[in-house]
Amino acid sequence: MNDPFGLPDDVRANVIHVFGDRGRDWLERLPVVSGELVTRWRLRPSGRAYGGGTHALAIPVTCSDGAAAVLKVPVVDDENRFEAAALRCYGGNGAVRLYEADPGTGALLLEHAQPGTPLSDDPDRDAAIDIMCALLRRLRRPPTPSQPFPLVRDLVERWSTDWPALYDRHDRPFSDRLVRQALILARRLGTPEAHEVLVNRDAHLGNALAAQREPWLLIDPKPLVGEPAFDGGYLLLDLLGGAATADAASYLADRVAAGLGVAAPRVRAWALARAVENAMWSLHDGDDPGEHIAIATLLASIG
């Protein structure tokens, strides 16, 4: 059966690269799964599926009442399995609204943020950072016993076990000292410096979209419960990109920390740990970890 939604070639290739046989199985089942969802939720595709992703079909649709929405059908993994729960927790306050969710497939029917321009397109980078940090502060929520979100401290504990094993399995392709430093920092970071709240494992400017209901709305939350500075680590990596300098890293860490109301050394430490995590993921996926190691080394050099 042909895919009625025309999944972009780059998304198809990314899914296979990241998930292997599980991704191929998901691709084979996608036409039936998406067709059933369209029928059940009474949807009509209203545009081409979005490219650039690695985990999901995302396509604009029109609901039976004429409302614009986005149908998202993911390959479910540890990072995205709690997306629906996070969006329910946010309740549309600073994030796109969740209209429907299918626990069996992980599929979501989401508010369509329009015009949908990503914050990463803003030419005023400092202003964009301030906007993103303000949005992340709005999205903090205290955890409750009824919420199933995983803990940052458990993630850090897994790093302590998984990183050395993966590093050894790939013949230690970069500095032992850097890995040890990142693990030491990660263990320290596992003890929160502030009250734990709902934080985001994938906080970056591309996941904040211009909208009409609010100026900016978050999409694609990857929720965890941890200290507020955790949000700043990945945001700092995203801002640094592949051509970072020590001055840029220091400036951006300070700006992110000020925007989030947290300590800059904590933001830099989380960024270093997340850079090494990215390097480990690259090893796992058969990619070159060099860019991530370069960023981690730079961050380690400035403390």
Sequence and secondary structure as in RCSB ss.txt:
>XXXX:A:sequence
MNDPFGLPDDVRANVIHVFGDRGRDWLERLPVVSGELVTRWRLRPSGRAYGGGTHALAIPVTCSDGAAAVLKVPV
VDDENRFEAAALRCYGGNGAVRLYEADPGTGALLLEHAQPGTPLSDDPDRDAAIDIMCALLRRLRRPPTPSQPFP
LVRDLVERWSTDWPALYDRHDRPFSDRLVRQALILARRLGTPEAHEVLVNRDAHLGNALAAQREPWLLIDPKPLV
GEPAFDGGYLLLDLLGGAATADAASYLADRVAAGLGVAAPRVRAWALARAVENAMWSLHDGDDPGEHIAIATLLA
SIG
>XXXX:A:secstr
   TT   HHHHHHHHHHHTHHHHHHHHHHHHHHHHHHHHHT EE S    S SSEEEEEEE TTS EEEEEEE 
  TTTTTHHHHHHHHTTSSB  EEEEETTTTEEEEE  SS  BGGG S HHHHHHHHHHHHHHT     TT    
BHHHHHHHHHHHHHHHHHHTT  S HHHHHHHHHHHHHHTS SS  EEEETT  GGGEEE SSSSEEE S  EEE
E TTHHHHHHHHHHHTTS  HHHHHHHHHHHHHHHTS HHHHHHHHHHHHHHHHHHHHHHT   HHHHHHHHHHH
HT 
